[in-house]
């Protein structure tokens, strides 16, 4: 096996890039779909915004969740310190999840990359060692987050829609109140992302700030962005279109203000997604690298910055080359979105994902966003939701786990044939 380590390492890096490409093609398209579907930004603008902030989120704040994926699912003791087994297994999981994401993206299915990689890792562990190799407590915690986070994001978005309606749209002069409150929403959106970044993320690039200092920097940064947003909003002509008698046109200027806000929330959502989902590609790759360097199975090892860089680059390329297939339609399928509704969905989803990432809990960005969009729809009434689309999406989530596991089993046996004697049950 030692003679094959260089080949395996190269294959693992390629598989990690392939997996991160799949994340960009499928999951990023889902997270940016609300911005495109609401008409706040174009597909091209979404690719640029997501590219920048996905990269920053993955590189600056991705290490915390990467640690959970790597050591929270497989029990190193159950592997019997069989380093060959871990290398082959993790490579199988990467290939399995990447292939499934490619198939799903080709057909426009908004699946969960977290489901894909967790299912793949479980599939390899069970077939190679047995059920005892899986840390079922850690898996239960992750699975529980798949239920809790959509509900939490849906509740936040529901309350946000109600607050926007009460504070702005239900007022006699909505333009005046939009100028007053939209900067407040901008401040909250930036503050939410900044706190987790300063507290957790920057440790991975050598900048370890105290909690007090991190919160102070976050408040100052959010205040600067909010002031800049206020200056831009004050230049918007709210009167344009308001003189028409149509009920929707009365709020055209206000929706333009929320279009500005959506640029902020879209950036936050992209950062949140990059910080959380880079683990799905880099977690298994980190485990392989640790074995190659030490020759032993370790329950914990450092995540080199270059690994986060690999994941970040792959995500951006996947979004730019294949992401438009899902992004162009996902924002219109579940419920009708406007910039104000899209803001509520993105802010709620980003808040949930960033907090989960900061605590080391890998969650499904797709499920979180769908929960947030459903909350937006429910705020307008049950009839505003297309439950047929929701049902199809949920079915795709259910299929993803066994599909990832089955593909991992397939690749595990294939790799054992390619590297005979390198790993085995």
N, C-alpha and C positions, 0 to 999 in steps of 0.2 A: 504493500500500500504506500510505503514511503516514497517509492519511485514515482508514484502517480500523484503526489501531493501538489506539485506545480500545475499539472493538468487540471486537477480537481479545483484548485483555487481559481484558475482562469475561468473554468466552467461556472464556478459559483458566482464570480463577479458578473459574468455575462448573464446568468440566470437572475441575479439581483437587479441588474439593469432592465432585463426583460420584465420582471415583476413590477418594478417601479414604473416602467412604461405603461403597463396595463393599468396601474393605479391612475396614472394621468389620463389615460384614454377613457376610463369608465367612471371612476369615483369623482375626479375633479370636474368632469362634465356635469355630473349630478349637482355638485355643490355650487357651480356657477350658473346652472340652468335657471334659477329664479331671477337672476339679474337680467339674463337674456330674455326670458319669457315675459317679464314685466315691461320690457321695452326700455329699461333704464340705460342699458349699454348694448353695444353691438357684439356680435360673436368675436370679431377681431379684437375689440377692446377687452373683452373678457379673457381672451387668451393672453394678452399682454399683462393685465393685472394679475391674473392667476399665476402666470409664469414667474413674475417677480416675487410675489408673496408666498407661493408654494415653496419656492426655493429657500426663502428666508426662514419660513416655519420649519421646514425639514432640517435645515442646516443648524439653526440656532436652538430650536426647542424640541428636536426629535429624539434625543438620547434617552429621555426618561421613559418613554413608552417602549423604545427598542429593548430596554432592559427587561421589561415585563414579558414581552413576547418571547424573548430568548429563554428566560429561566422560569417563567411562570406556568408553563404548560407541560414541559418534559421534566421528569424526575431524573436528575443525573445519577443518583444512586441505583435506580432501577436499570440503567444502561450498563451497569457493572464496569464503569470506566472504559467502555468500549468506544474509543475515539473514532475508529473507522465507521462504526455503526451510526454515530451521530452525524458524521460528515455526509455519508450517503443519504441518510434520512432527511437532513435539512435541505440538501440539494434536490431531493425528490419533491419535498414540499414546495420549494420555490418554483420548480418547473410545473408542478401540478396547478398551483394557484395562478401562475402566469398564463398557462394555456386556457384555463377556464375563463379568465378575464378577457382573453382575446376573443373567445367564442361569444361571450356575453356582449362585448362591445360591438362585435360584428352585427349582431341582431338587435342592438339597442336595448338590451336588458340592463336596468340599473341595479346591479348586484352589489353585495358588500365585499370589499377586498379583505376586511377583517374576517368575515365568515370563511372566505376562500382559504386564507393561510392557516387559520386555526383548524379548520376541518382537515386540511392537508397534513398538518403536523400530527393531529390525532390519528389519522389514517396510517401514517408511517409508523407511529409508536406502537399502535395496537398490533399491526401485522408483523413487525420486526421483533418486538419483545413480549407484548401482552398488555392487558388492561392496566397492569400495575405500573407501567411506565408513564402513564398519564397522571398528572396532578389534577385530579377531578375537582378538588376544592377551588383551584385557580381557574379551571374551566367554568365551573358554576358561577364564579364571580364575574367572569367575562360575559357569559350567557345572560346573567341577570342584568348586566349593563345594557344589553340589547333590548330589554323590555323597559327598563327605567329611563334610559336616555331619550327615546322617542316621546314618551309620556311627558317627561320634564320639558323637553324642547317645545312640545305642543302646548303645554300650559303657559310657558313663557311667551310664545308667539300670540296665543289667544289673548293674554293680558295686554300685550303690547298693542295689538290691533284696537282693543277697547280703549286703551289710553290715548292713542292717536285720534280715534273718533271723538273722544270726550274733550281732549285738550285743543284740537285743531278743527276737525271737519264739522263738528256740531256747533261751532261758534258762528256768530253773525259776520265776523270778519276773519275768515280762515287764513288769509294771507298774513295778517298781522301776527296771529298766533303761530303760524309756521315759522316766521322769522324769529320768534321768541323761543320756541321749543325744539326745533330741528337741531340747532347747535347743542342743546342739552343731550339729545339722542346721540349726536356725534361724539360728545365727550364720553358718554357711557360706553359706546362701542369701542372706542380707542382705549379707554381705561381698562376694560375687561381683557383685551388682548395683551396690553402692555404689562400688566401686573404679573401674569403667568410667565411672560417672556423674561422679564427682569429677575423674577424670583427663581424660576426653574431653568429656563432655557440657556441663559448666557453662561452657566457653569460649564457647558460643553465646549465653549470657545475660550475658556480660561478666565472669565470674569465672574467672580463669585461675590455678589452683593448681599448685604444684610437685608432682611425683610423691610426694615424701616426705610433704608435708602432706596430699595426697589420700588416701594409704594410711592415715595416722594418723586422719584424720576417719572413714574407712570402718570401721576397726577399732572406734573408739569408738561409732559409730552402730550397728554390728552387735552390739556387746556390750550396748548399751542395749535393743535389740529382743529379743535372746536372753534377757536377764534378765526382761523383761516377759512373754515367752512362757513362761519357767519358772514365773513366778508364776501365770499362768493355768492351766498344766498341773497344778501342785500342787493346784489346787482341783477338779480333775476326779475324780469317783468311779470309780476303776478296777474296783471290786468289782462294780458293777452289771452283771449279765448273766454274770459269770464263774462263778457257782455252777452254771450249767446244764451239762449234760453234752456239749452240742454242741461239736465241735472249733472251729468258727468263733467261737462265742459266748465262748469262753475269752479271746479277744483283743479283745472288744468295747470295753473301756475303753482299750486301747492304740490301737485305730483311732480312737477319739475324740480322743486326743492328736495323732495324725497329721492329724486333721481341722483342728485348730488350726494345725498346721504348714502345711497346704495353703493356708490363707489367706495366709500369708507367701509361699509359692512361687507361688501364683496372682498375687499382686501383682507379684512379680519377673518372671513370665512376661509379664504385661501390659505392664510397663515395657519389657522386652526387645523385645517385639513392636512397641510404639509407636516405640522408638528406631530400629529397623531398617526397618520397612515404611512409615513416613511418607515415606521417600525415593521410593517407587513413585508417590506422588501429587505430591509437591512437587518432585522432581528436574526433570521436564519443565517444570513451571510456573516454576521458577527460571530455566531457560534462556530461556523466553519473556520473562520480566520483564527479564532482562539485555539482550536485544535491543531491547525497547521503550525502555529507558532510555538505551542507548548507541548503538543503531543499527548495531551490529556483532556478529559472531559471536565470542564469547570462550570460550577453553578453560577458563577458571576465573573465577568471580565470587562475591561474598559472598552468603550466604543470609540475607535479612532475617528477623528473628524473627517478623514477622507471617505469613510464608509457612508456617513451622512451626505457627503458631497455626491457620491455615486447615486444614492437614492433621490436626491434633489434634482440632479440632472435628468435622470430617467423620467421622473414625474413631469417635468416641464416639457420634455420632448414628446411624451405620450399625449399630453394635452394638445400640443400644437399640431401634431400629425393626425390624430384619430379622434380627438375629443369632441369635435363638432357634431358627430353622429348622434350623440345623446344630448349634448348641450342645447342644440337648436330646438328640441322638442320637449325636454323634461319639464321646463317651467310652465308649460301650457296644459299638461295632461291631468294633473290632480285637481286643480281649481284655477279659476281666472285670477291672474295676478296683476296688480298695478305696482308702481314703485313703492308706495307706502306699505302695501301688503308684503311685497318682496323684501322690504327692509325688515319687517317684523319677523319673517321666516328666517332670513339670514342671520339677524342679530341673535335670535333664540338658538339657532343651530350652532353658530360660532361660539356663543357663550358656553353651551353645554360641552362642546368638543374640546375647547381650550381648557376648561376646568378639569375635564376627564384626563386630558393629556398631562396636565400639570401634576395630577395625582398618580400618574403611571397606569391608568386604566385604559386599555385599548377599546374604543367603542366604534360602532359602525357609523361613519359619517353619512352614508346613504340613509340609514334608518333614522338618524337624528334629523336630517333635513326633511325627510318625508313626514315625520312626526310634526315638525315645525310648520310645514305647509298645510297639513291637515288641521292644525290648530288655527291657522289663518282662515281656512275655509269654514271651520265650525263657528268662528266668530261672526260669520255672515249668515249662518244657518246651515243645517245639514244638507239642504238641497244644493248648496254651492260645491259640494264634493262629488267627484266622479268615482264612485265606489268600485266600478269595474276596473278602472286603472289601478286603484289601490290594491284590489284583490290580486291582480296580475303581478304587481310588484312584490307583494308578500309571498306569493307562490315562488317567485324567483329567488327570494331569500331562503326559503325552506329547501329548495333544490340545491343551493350552493354548497351547503355543508357536506352532504353525501357525495356530491360531484367532486369537490376538492379532495375528500378522503379517498374516493375510488381512483382518481387520477394519481394520487400520491402512491398508492399501492402499486399501480402499473409502473410508474417511473422507478420505484424502489427496486422492483425485480429486474427491470431493464438495466439499471445502473449496476446491479450486482453481476449481471452478465458481462457488462463492459469492463468492470473492475473485479475479476474473479478473485476470491479470497480476501478482498479488501474489507468486506463487511458481510455480516450474515446474522441470522437469528441466533 
